[in-house]
């Protein structure tokens, strides 16, 4: 199942991939230069450069995989009837008797302190597709959270 992502975040990840590819090419040149210096078994520069290139290439692969698994969602036309990506959801925590507000965002913009939760988080996953008035339970490592959806609106 594709993971929602905003156009802005998708473009940001593409730019990050391009920067990493430039860095990878630079390190590849450094490896070639180190190789020219002869005995590779005692060439610390060569081994460090190879390790660095492997880390960069792994990061590129991770980012490319993220984009391949993503679906760009137009955040201007968000369905506010149902909780999901791009919505701001006000919940009533029935156990603590408090209101909590979460904005469901793509993985790259999650920030719990700012009330932004990843679309793949347990709470967002439990909320997905529900409407105002629905009661949900979310299992987290610390136990079970119980909420009632009070309001769904488009995130700013």
C-alpha positions as CSV (number, residue, x, y, z in Angstrom):
1,X,0.0,0.0,0.0
2,X,1.5,3.4,-1.0
3,X,2.5,5.8,1.8
4,X,1.0,9.3,1.4
5,X,3.5,12.2,0.9
6,X,3.0,15.8,0.0
7,X,4.5,17.2,-3.2
8,X,6.7,19.5,-1.2
9,X,8.2,16.6,0.8
10,X,8.6,14.5,-2.3
11,X,10.6,17.3,-4.0
12,X,12.7,17.7,-0.9
13,X,13.6,14.0,-0.9
14,X,14.4,14.2,-4.6
15,X,16.8,17.1,-3.9
16,X,18.4,15.2,-1.0
17,X,19.0,12.2,-3.3
18,X,20.6,14.5,-5.9
19,X,22.9,15.9,-3.3
20,X,23.9,12.5,-2.0
21,X,24.6,11.3,-5.6
22,X,27.0,14.3,-6.1
23,X,28.7,13.4,-2.8
24,X,28.9,9.7,-3.9
25,X,30.6,10.7,-7.2
26,X,33.1,12.9,-5.3
27,X,34.0,10.0,-2.9
28,X,34.3,7.6,-5.9
29,X,37.0,10.0,-7.3
30,X,38.7,10.0,-3.9
31,X,38.7,6.2,-3.9
32,X,40.2,6.1,-7.4
33,X,42.9,8.5,-6.2
34,X,43.7,6.4,-3.1
35,X,43.9,3.3,-5.3
36,X,46.5,5.0,-7.4
37,X,48.7,5.4,-4.3
38,X,49.6,1.7,-4.3
39,X,49.3,-0.8,-1.5
40,X,45.6,-0.7,-0.4
41,X,46.0,-2.9,2.6
42,X,47.7,-0.1,4.5
43,X,45.9,2.8,2.9
44,X,43.6,4.3,5.6
45,X,42.3,6.9,3.2
46,X,41.2,4.3,0.8
47,X,39.3,2.2,3.4
48,X,37.7,5.3,5.0
49,X,36.6,6.5,1.6
50,X,35.1,3.1,0.7
51,X,33.2,3.0,4.0
52,X,31.9,6.6,3.5
53,X,30.8,5.8,-0.1
54,X,28.9,2.7,1.2
55,X,27.1,4.8,3.8
56,X,26.1,7.4,1.2
57,X,24.9,4.8,-1.3
58,X,22.8,3.1,1.5
59,X,21.2,6.5,2.2
60,X,20.4,7.0,-1.5
61,X,18.9,3.5,-1.7
62,X,16.8,4.2,1.5
63,X,15.5,7.5,0.1
64,X,14.8,6.1,-3.4
65,X,12.8,3.2,-1.7
66,X,10.8,5.8,0.3
67,X,9.9,7.6,-2.9
68,X,9.0,4.3,-4.7
69,X,6.6,3.4,-1.8
70,X,5.0,6.9,-1.8
71,X,2.0,8.3,-3.4
72,X,1.8,12.1,-3.8
73,X,-1.3,13.5,-2.3
74,X,-2.7,17.0,-3.2
75,X,-3.0,18.5,0.2
76,X,-5.3,21.2,-1.2
77,X,-8.2,18.8,-1.8
78,X,-8.2,16.8,1.5
79,X,-11.3,14.9,2.5
80,X,-12.3,16.3,5.9
81,X,-15.2,13.8,6.3
82,X,-12.6,11.1,7.2
83,X,-9.5,11.2,9.3
84,X,-6.3,10.6,7.3
85,X,-3.3,12.2,5.7
86,X,-3.4,16.0,5.6
87,X,-6.1,16.3,8.3
88,X,-6.1,17.9,11.7
89,X,-8.0,15.7,14.1
90,X,-9.2,16.8,17.5
91,X,-9.6,13.8,19.8
92,X,-11.1,13.3,23.2
93,X,-9.0,11.0,25.3
94,X,-11.7,9.1,27.2
95,X,-9.3,7.8,29.9
96,X,-7.6,11.1,30.8
97,X,-10.6,13.2,29.9
98,X,-8.6,15.6,27.8
99,X,-8.6,16.9,24.3
100,X,-5.6,16.1,22.0
101,X,-5.0,17.6,18.5
102,X,-2.9,15.8,15.9
103,X,-2.0,16.7,12.3
104,X,-1.4,13.7,10.2
105,X,1.6,14.3,8.0
106,X,4.1,12.3,5.9
107,X,7.0,10.6,7.7
108,X,9.5,13.3,6.9
109,X,7.5,16.0,8.7
110,X,6.5,14.2,11.9
111,X,7.1,16.1,15.1
112,X,5.2,14.9,18.1
113,X,6.0,18.1,20.1
114,X,4.3,20.1,17.4
115,X,1.4,17.7,17.3
116,X,2.4,16.3,13.9
117,X,2.2,12.5,13.7
118,X,3.4,10.3,10.9
119,X,0.7,8.8,8.7
120,X,2.3,5.4,9.6
121,X,2.2,6.0,13.4
122,X,-0.1,3.8,15.5
123,X,-2.5,6.7,16.2
124,X,-2.8,7.8,12.6
125,X,-3.2,4.3,11.4
126,X,-6.0,3.7,13.9
127,X,-7.7,7.0,12.9
128,X,-7.5,6.5,9.1
129,X,-10.9,6.4,7.5
130,X,-12.9,7.2,10.7
131,X,-15.4,10.0,11.1
132,X,-16.5,12.4,13.8
133,X,-18.1,10.6,16.6
134,X,-16.2,7.3,16.1
135,X,-14.4,5.8,19.0
136,X,-11.1,4.2,18.5
137,X,-8.6,2.2,20.5
138,X,-4.8,2.4,19.9
139,X,-2.4,-0.1,21.2
140,X,0.9,1.4,22.1
141,X,3.8,-0.1,24.1
142,X,2.5,1.6,27.3
143,X,-1.0,0.1,26.9
144,X,-4.2,1.1,25.2
145,X,-5.3,4.6,24.4
146,X,-9.0,5.3,23.9
147,X,-10.2,8.2,21.9
148,X,-13.4,9.7,20.5
149,X,-13.1,11.8,17.3
150,X,-14.5,15.3,18.0
151,X,-13.5,17.2,14.9
152,X,-11.7,16.7,11.6
153,X,-10.5,19.6,9.5
154,X,-7.9,20.3,6.8
155,X,-4.5,20.9,8.2
156,X,-3.1,24.4,7.6
